[in-house]
Amino acid sequence: MSKMIFMTQADIPRQYYNLAADLPFSLDPPLHPGTGQPITPADLAAIFPMALIEQEMSSQREIPIPEEILEIYALYRPTPLIRASELEKLLGTPARIYFKYEGASPVGSHKPNTAIAQAYYNKKEGTKRLVTETGAGQWGSSLAFACQKFGMECKVFMVRVSFDQKPYRKAMMMVYGATVLASPSPTTNAGRQILAQDPHSPGSLGIAISEAVEEAAGRDDTKYALGSVLNHVLLHQTIIGQETKRQLEMAGEKADVVIGCHGGGSNFGGLAFPFVRDKINGAKIDIVAVEPLSCPTLTRGKLEYDFGDTIGMTPLIRMYTLGHQFMPPGIHAGGLRYHGASPLVSKLLEHGLIRAEALPQNDIFKGAVMFAQAEGIIPAPESAHAVELAIREAVKAKEEGKAKVIVFNLSGHGLLDMQAYQDFCDGKLEQEPEITLDRSVAKAS
Amino acid sequence: MSKMIFMTQADIPRQYYNLAADLPFSLDPPLHPGTGQPITPADLAAIFPMALIEQEMSSQREIPIPEEILEIYALYRPTPLIRASELEKLLGTPARIYFKYEGASPVGSHKPNTAIAQAYYNKKEGTKRLVTETGAGQWGSSLAFACQKFGMECKVFMVRVSFDQKPYRKAMMMVYGATVLASPSPTTNAGRQILAQDPHSPGSLGIAISEAVEEAAGRDDTKYALGSVLNHVLLHQTIIGQETKRQLEMAGEKADVVIGCHGGGSNFGGLAFPFVRDKINGAKIDIVAVEPLSCPTLTRGKLEYDFGDTIGMTPLIRMYTLGHQFMPPGIHAGGLRYHGASPLVSKLLEHGLIRAEALPQNDIFKGAVMFAQAEGIIPAPESAHAVELAIREAVKAKEEGKAKVIVFNLSGHGLLDMQAYQDFCDGKLEQEPEITLDRSVAKAS
């Protein structure tokens, strides 16, 4: 049997899968931060193009992917599904482990799947400039590339701690033609407010979102693009799970366990949602979201309405949250440093269709190094959460003597995160960063 | 038509192609540095296993690839051949441009093709430890990974200038379990000799080779592995050209121009040799090796016997050389900073079967940024030489109105070379580094 399961480019899915159409329960509407009433499309029109707002609220099961998007997907899709046979040997497990390798994209992660779509729909409605936030830089470099492809300007607020830890990501965004600022920055009211409280603030995704939304709302030619959390973002990512299901079929396999790391929910949802559909229809699948122990949104957060950003400019979203002012420690998995969660993922967790696990930083690097030595690919620190949980599930399968099929999303490679590996090799990650959970969550006034 | 031309894993070539079998002229034997006589297998046995020495001297056309090697190749092979259709659009050229993407390997370059083979043959003959040199680190990380797969120790002498410029490569080698030293180092006679002359020596591949060979020759459990230049290294790389030819056939194309960057000759030879065979048999193909203007071995070197290393420990090889004491400037394409060239490639150039071009550093980054903005992938500085020449050939095809098929080897991505791109974006590469050509070439005494 082949180790890598390729599909031809003719097999790239031609529609996004909208899980909302299949849920056996209704979703809670986002609320306007001023009125506390459900937001309307008009409320969002200042920062998003109408096509994306429609997708955000759509209940149509399949949304066709325009030809112009498919053409750019063809730069790197379909990504391979790879049997982690070398890792299996190392673990001596009867489990069969497969990973979907989204790191095969030019920027090294799954993020272009939605960046390309968002740039396309914005371009079509006349947007000249997109502004966004980024954590580790996977999202920022993806949007920078997508804007370049559609001839739009791109500005990225990059979380300060990652801006300093990952200078190569910044260079990458510059190569694609974007402007990059460290966040909090002195260029926005939101940034100045945070800097006044703490001039050495390491930043967070929540703060960077506040800055980007503020700039987009204030300029007619500019819209905002978000890399995760929202329904339309996860919708675009379902191309991952759709491909994975077909590739498993090609290999004659059925998934028993499906794993993705979780920050805002986009790589997890992208892989998991097509499997959640099967689960709703009766399939027995264990679907697991993995997050950092030091930013435990799903495992220790509260399910309630909260802001998506730190300052409180976004609509209120019903989601698992650590509180919008929670400041996660500066762990290397910058893409998972988010106080909230996708409302769709939150709803699945609430209803027991998925479960969540939290892992310590040192353990996920142990797993990542084992994986790299076996399979060659060095995982992104974010993806390393999925790797380590897959290893634990494979060890459990060995103890139980069960030949389970474990599938996880290797959402990115770690070649631009090597300082993290250097720190791990130097023994600097042994102490888990401490957190204080602040439970004050804003209510709609 | 598909943009990416995949083959199935069943189609991975099962033999290496040995160009020596098809050459219409004889090769010049390497000479013993002490006696000036052609070297014998016994002379090489201190640093290489017998299987590789046999391959070095073989005239057998096809050498079967052992199953154990194919199994590890399956981690990333076959690599895709990709139509650079977005670049074509940008250039408005009638040429059809294809690139073989060797950066798809886990370490990000073509180097594992020979690293895996060398580790395998060494392991089979009882070697416990491999020692090597590396420039930009592509070779060192490949050998580190290969040694990890076969349970051997690995030690890498990394050229000082790259050791400082590319700390992420060092971290990568550590993840794969290797030991990494900056070269020149105080741990060998060769290193101490160079440091006595210049305590701040930036190092060179020639010096690092001296250090590695010295250590291998002095320890019974240790052999030496070279990442380029020698016949057996290029032999292993021919898997690239064999796949490329099949993929072009699948696309219904015939190459008019074949391009590879040239340092020691391994990615160039790997792509080119199967096409050289066709050329010997009458096909009309323009085959071009591209090198840096500041290390112009093929375009300005002399064809004569010279040492492969700086100190003068290796056999004398008849090749194009800038003199074994030539110190190339610290350009970002660390993998191309070598005074010599593959004797096979040298012989092809001598007989007009290939030609060579030299390009300035700033131009190759201009080409690389244009390529990245079009195709997404950020090229390694080495591979950027091939990219820029492909662009020039495509522009020429436009001027001549010819729908040529241009094929080049994108031998690696540049994600671990982003400092180079930062320097380019900051305008720091506009001045071409100056060189002084020293023509004193050692003769066999």
Interface residues (C-beta under 8 A of the other chain):
Chain A: S2 K3 M4 F6 T8 Q9 A10 A74 L75 Y76 E86 A104 S105 P106 V107 G108 P112 F145 Q148 K149 P167 Y168 R169 K170 A171 M172 M174 V175 Y176 G177 V369 A372 Q373 E375 G376 I377 I378 L415 L416 M418 Q419 Y421 Q422 C425
Chain B: S2 K3 M4 F6 T8 Q9 A10 A74 L75 Y76 E86 A104 S105 P106 V107 G108 P112 F145 Q148 K149 P167 Y168 R169 K170 A171 M172 M174 V175 Y176 G177 V369 A372 Q373 E375 G376 I377 I378 L415 L416 M418 Q419 Y421 Q422 C425
